[in-house]
């Protein structure tokens, strides 16, 4: 995997493109919500979510990351921007519009997984290709996966600049048989689905089969496997890193935090296995508190490396 050399030290090593969500998290539920019944949570909190978690993880790890995100004049946008400033997340790439731009999600967090009910005022916009050329980060990290022509053109532009393109998956209604999906995956340098997304996308019988199919299309594939850690294929070699032994509190945002830790590792670590390990550490610690807030700082990483059991 070739990362562009930071000869002129770009303003941002990473540009993150993705939405914010105002997450309302309900814990201690007797089960998942069903039509016609009322259930009560024992605990509740609200937190900035989605790509906020990724930006926060980068900030704590000391990676210079710019977050391209659009905010409106509504109270949810204002609260997220205020929280970003408090956490030391750079706001240079925030796009402010004079209209409501609400993105809200209600999460029901169970011991083994979580679900969401979400609303977004409008889709997130993409950074202009001219702006990407000006910034020229070493990595472009995209939230989610789509076949949007504007997004595909941005990916092509990034790769022409020598920018490494990493893409999350998120829940999509596509398979490898959907027209243009294989071509879109082949245009990405690093694909970062979770286990369910990988299996659903490929139709494979299990996560190992999904990893094999995806790695035929994308040079580097990393599959996030929750409490089992992560597996990956990179330059024809399989990697596996086990998760930290932690008590799961809330899994909301764990994948977003993993992505930041992994990309931080690509930029700072001597090898791929070490980068994958930092991703797993961040993902593991994210589930120990609400919405991925229990994230490590750079100085914390060595002690968690010592604590992690080998695969």
C-alpha positions as CSV (number, residue, x, y, z in Angstrom):
1,X,0.0,0.0,0.0
2,X,1.6,3.3,-1.1
3,X,1.0,6.4,0.9
4,X,2.0,9.7,-0.6
5,X,5.1,11.2,1.0
6,X,4.3,14.2,3.2
7,X,7.1,16.3,1.5
8,X,5.3,19.6,2.0
9,X,3.5,18.6,5.2
10,X,-0.2,19.1,4.1
11,X,-2.5,21.1,6.4
12,X,-4.4,17.8,7.0
13,X,-2.9,14.3,6.7
14,X,-6.5,13.0,6.4
15,X,-9.7,14.4,5.0
16,X,-12.8,12.8,6.4
17,X,-16.0,13.2,4.5
18,X,-19.2,12.2,6.2
19,X,-22.3,13.3,8.0
20,X,-22.8,14.1,11.7
21,X,-25.7,12.6,13.5
22,X,-27.2,13.7,16.8
23,X,-27.4,10.3,18.5
24,X,-30.0,9.7,21.2
25,X,-29.0,6.4,22.8
26,X,-31.4,4.2,24.9
27,X,-29.8,1.5,27.1
28,X,-31.1,-1.2,29.4
29,X,-34.0,-2.1,27.2
30,X,-35.8,-5.5,27.7
31,X,-35.6,-6.1,23.9
32,X,-35.8,-4.4,20.6
33,X,-38.8,-2.0,20.0
34,X,-41.9,-3.6,18.4
35,X,-45.0,-2.1,16.9
36,X,-47.8,-1.6,19.4
37,X,-45.8,-1.9,22.6
38,X,-44.1,0.6,24.9
39,X,-40.7,-0.2,26.4
40,X,-38.7,1.8,28.8
41,X,-34.9,2.3,28.9
42,X,-33.0,2.2,32.2
43,X,-30.4,4.7,30.8
44,X,-30.2,7.4,28.3
45,X,-27.7,9.9,26.8
46,X,-27.2,12.0,23.7
47,X,-23.9,12.3,21.8
48,X,-22.6,13.5,18.5
49,X,-22.3,10.5,16.2
50,X,-21.3,9.2,12.8
51,X,-18.2,10.9,11.4
52,X,-17.9,13.0,14.6
53,X,-16.6,9.8,16.3
54,X,-14.0,9.4,13.5
55,X,-12.9,13.0,13.8
56,X,-12.7,12.7,17.6
57,X,-10.6,9.6,17.4
58,X,-8.1,11.3,15.1
59,X,-7.9,14.3,17.4
60,X,-7.1,12.2,20.4
61,X,-4.5,10.3,18.5
62,X,-2.8,13.4,17.3
63,X,-3.5,12.9,13.6
64,X,-4.1,16.1,11.6
65,X,-7.5,15.4,10.2
66,X,-10.0,17.8,8.6
67,X,-13.7,16.8,8.7
68,X,-15.7,18.0,5.7
69,X,-19.3,18.2,7.0
70,X,-22.2,20.5,6.4
71,X,-24.1,22.1,9.3
72,X,-27.2,24.2,9.4
73,X,-28.7,26.8,11.8
74,X,-30.8,24.2,13.7
75,X,-30.1,23.3,17.4
76,X,-28.7,19.9,16.5
77,X,-26.1,21.3,14.2
78,X,-25.2,24.0,16.7
79,X,-24.7,21.5,19.5
80,X,-22.5,19.3,17.4
81,X,-20.3,22.2,16.3
82,X,-20.0,23.4,19.9
83,X,-19.0,19.9,21.0
84,X,-16.4,19.6,18.2
85,X,-14.7,22.9,19.4
86,X,-14.7,21.6,23.0
87,X,-13.0,18.4,21.9
88,X,-10.3,20.1,19.8
89,X,-11.6,18.9,16.5
90,X,-10.5,21.3,13.7
91,X,-13.5,23.1,12.2
92,X,-11.6,24.5,9.1
93,X,-13.6,22.3,6.7
94,X,-17.0,22.7,8.3
95,X,-19.5,24.0,5.7
96,X,-22.2,26.3,7.3
97,X,-25.5,26.9,5.7
98,X,-28.3,29.3,6.8
99,X,-31.1,26.7,7.0
100,X,-32.0,23.7,9.1
101,X,-29.9,20.7,8.4
102,X,-31.1,18.1,11.0
103,X,-29.5,14.7,11.2
104,X,-30.9,12.8,14.2
105,X,-30.7,9.1,15.2
106,X,-32.4,7.2,18.0
107,X,-30.3,4.1,18.9
108,X,-31.6,1.2,20.9
109,X,-28.5,-0.4,22.5
110,X,-28.7,-4.0,23.5
111,X,-25.9,-6.2,25.0
112,X,-25.0,-7.9,21.7
113,X,-25.8,-5.2,19.1
114,X,-27.7,-2.0,18.4
115,X,-30.2,-0.6,16.0
116,X,-31.1,2.8,14.8
117,X,-34.1,4.9,13.7
118,X,-32.7,7.9,11.8
119,X,-33.6,11.0,9.9
120,X,-31.5,13.2,7.7
121,X,-32.7,16.5,6.2
122,X,-30.6,16.0,3.0
123,X,-27.7,13.9,1.9
124,X,-24.2,15.0,2.8
125,X,-22.3,16.9,0.1
126,X,-18.8,16.1,-1.2
127,X,-15.7,18.2,-1.2
128,X,-15.0,19.9,-4.5
129,X,-12.3,18.3,-6.5
130,X,-10.5,21.7,-6.7
131,X,-10.5,21.8,-2.9
132,X,-9.1,18.3,-2.7
133,X,-6.3,19.3,-5.0
134,X,-5.6,22.3,-2.8
135,X,-5.5,20.3,0.4
136,X,-3.9,17.1,-1.1
137,X,-4.1,15.0,2.1
138,X,-2.3,11.7,2.3
139,X,-5.6,9.9,3.0
140,X,-9.2,10.5,2.0
141,X,-11.6,8.6,4.3
142,X,-15.2,8.3,3.0
143,X,-18.2,7.5,5.2
144,X,-20.3,4.8,3.6
145,X,-20.3,3.4,0.0
146,X,-22.3,4.5,-3.0
147,X,-22.4,4.6,-6.8
148,X,-23.0,8.3,-6.9
149,X,-21.2,9.6,-10.0
150,X,-19.9,12.7,-8.2
151,X,-18.4,10.5,-5.5
152,X,-16.8,8.2,-8.1
153,X,-15.3,11.2,-9.8
154,X,-13.9,12.4,-6.5
155,X,-12.3,9.0,-5.9
156,X,-10.7,9.1,-9.3
157,X,-9.4,12.6,-8.7
158,X,-7.9,11.5,-5.3
159,X,-6.1,8.6,-6.8
160,X,-4.7,10.7,-9.6
161,X,-3.2,12.9,-6.9
162,X,-1.6,9.9,-5.1
163,X,-4.1,10.2,-2.2
164,X,-5.0,6.9,-0.6
165,X,-8.8,6.3,-0.7
166,X,-10.4,4.5,2.2
167,X,-14.1,3.8,2.3
168,X,-16.4,2.5,5.0
169,X,-19.5,0.5,3.9
170,X,-22.5,1.2,6.1
171,X,-25.7,-0.6,5.4
172,X,-26.4,-0.6,1.7
173,X,-29.1,-2.2,-0.4
174,X,-26.6,-3.6,-3.0
175,X,-24.8,-6.8,-3.8
176,X,-21.8,-7.7,-6.0
177,X,-24.3,-8.4,-8.8
178,X,-25.6,-4.8,-8.7
179,X,-24.4,-3.1,-11.9
180,X,-21.2,-1.1,-11.3
181,X,-20.6,-2.3,-7.7
182,X,-17.5,-4.3,-8.7
183,X,-16.0,-1.5,-10.6
184,X,-16.6,1.0,-7.7
185,X,-15.0,-1.4,-5.2
186,X,-12.0,-1.7,-7.6
187,X,-11.5,2.0,-7.5
188,X,-11.0,2.1,-3.7
189,X,-7.7,1.4,-2.1
190,X,-9.0,0.3,1.3
191,X,-12.6,-1.1,2.0
192,X,-13.7,-1.2,5.6
193,X,-17.1,-3.1,6.0
194,X,-18.2,-4.8,9.2
195,X,-18.9,-8.5,9.2
196,X,-22.6,-8.3,8.4
197,X,-22.1,-5.8,5.7
198,X,-19.4,-7.9,4.1
199,X,-21.6,-11.0,4.1
200,X,-24.7,-9.2,2.9
201,X,-22.8,-7.5,0.1
202,X,-21.1,-10.6,-1.2
203,X,-23.7,-13.3,-0.4
204,X,-20.9,-15.4,1.0
205,X,-21.7,-18.1,3.5
206,X,-19.4,-16.6,6.2
207,X,-17.1,-13.7,6.8
208,X,-14.0,-15.5,5.6
209,X,-15.7,-16.2,2.3
210,X,-16.8,-12.5,2.1
211,X,-13.2,-11.4,2.7
212,X,-11.9,-13.6,-0.1
213,X,-14.5,-12.3,-2.6
214,X,-13.9,-8.7,-1.7
215,X,-10.1,-9.0,-1.8
216,X,-10.4,-10.1,-5.5
217,X,-11.8,-6.6,-6.2
218,X,-10.1,-4.2,-3.7
219,X,-6.4,-4.2,-2.9
220,X,-6.9,-4.0,0.8
221,X,-10.0,-5.2,2.6
222,X,-10.5,-4.9,6.4
223,X,-13.5,-6.6,8.0
224,X,-14.6,-5.4,11.4
225,X,-15.8,-8.4,13.4
226,X,-16.9,-6.9,16.7
227,X,-15.9,-8.8,19.8
228,X,-13.7,-11.0,17.6
229,X,-11.5,-8.1,16.4
230,X,-10.8,-7.7,12.7
231,X,-9.5,-9.7,9.8
232,X,-8.0,-8.3,6.6
233,X,-6.4,-9.1,3.3
234,X,-3.5,-6.9,2.2
235,X,-1.1,-7.5,-0.7
236,X,-2.2,-11.2,-0.8
237,X,-1.7,-11.9,2.9
238,X,-4.4,-12.5,5.5
239,X,-4.2,-10.7,8.9
240,X,-6.2,-11.2,12.1
241,X,-6.1,-9.2,15.3
242,X,-8.2,-10.1,18.3
243,X,-10.2,-7.6,20.3
244,X,-9.4,-6.3,23.7
245,X,-11.1,-8.2,26.5
246,X,-13.5,-5.4,27.6
247,X,-17.0,-5.2,29.0
248,X,-19.4,-4.0,26.3
249,X,-21.4,-1.0,27.3
250,X,-22.6,0.4,24.0
251,X,-21.5,-0.5,20.5
252,X,-22.7,2.7,18.8
253,X,-19.8,4.3,16.9
254,X,-17.3,1.5,17.3
255,X,-16.8,1.1,13.6
256,X,-16.2,4.8,13.1
257,X,-13.6,4.8,15.8
258,X,-11.9,1.7,14.4
259,X,-11.6,3.4,11.0
260,X,-9.7,6.4,12.6
261,X,-7.4,4.2,14.6
262,X,-6.6,2.1,11.5
263,X,-5.9,5.0,9.3
264,X,-3.8,6.7,12.0
265,X,-1.8,3.4,12.1
266,X,-1.3,3.5,8.3
267,X,0.2,6.9,8.6
268,X,2.4,6.3,11.7
269,X,3.1,2.6,12.1
270,X,5.9,0.6,10.4
271,X,3.7,-2.2,9.1
272,X,0.1,-3.1,8.2
273,X,-0.3,-5.5,11.2
274,X,0.5,-2.7,13.6
275,X,-2.0,-0.4,11.9
276,X,-4.7,-3.0,12.1
277,X,-3.9,-3.5,15.8
278,X,-4.4,0.2,16.6
279,X,-7.8,0.1,14.7
280,X,-8.9,-2.8,16.9
281,X,-7.7,-1.1,20.1
282,X,-9.8,2.0,19.2
283,X,-12.8,-0.1,18.3
284,X,-12.6,-2.2,21.4
285,X,-12.3,0.8,23.8
286,X,-15.2,2.6,21.9
287,X,-17.7,0.0,23.2
288,X,-16.8,0.6,26.9
289,X,-18.8,3.8,27.1
290,X,-21.6,5.7,25.3
291,X,-21.2,6.3,21.6
292,X,-17.5,5.7,21.3
293,X,-16.4,8.4,23.8
294,X,-14.0,6.2,25.8
295,X,-11.3,6.6,23.1
296,X,-7.6,6.4,23.8
297,X,-5.1,9.2,23.5
298,X,-1.8,8.6,21.7
299,X,0.0,8.0,24.9
300,X,-2.5,5.3,26.0
301,X,-1.8,3.0,23.0
302,X,1.3,1.2,24.3
303,X,-0.4,-0.1,27.5
304,X,-3.3,-1.5,25.4
305,X,-1.0,-3.2,23.1
306,X,0.5,-5.0,26.1
307,X,-3.0,-6.0,27.3
308,X,-4.2,-7.4,24.0
309,X,-4.1,-11.2,23.8
310,X,-2.5,-12.6,20.6
311,X,-4.6,-14.3,18.0
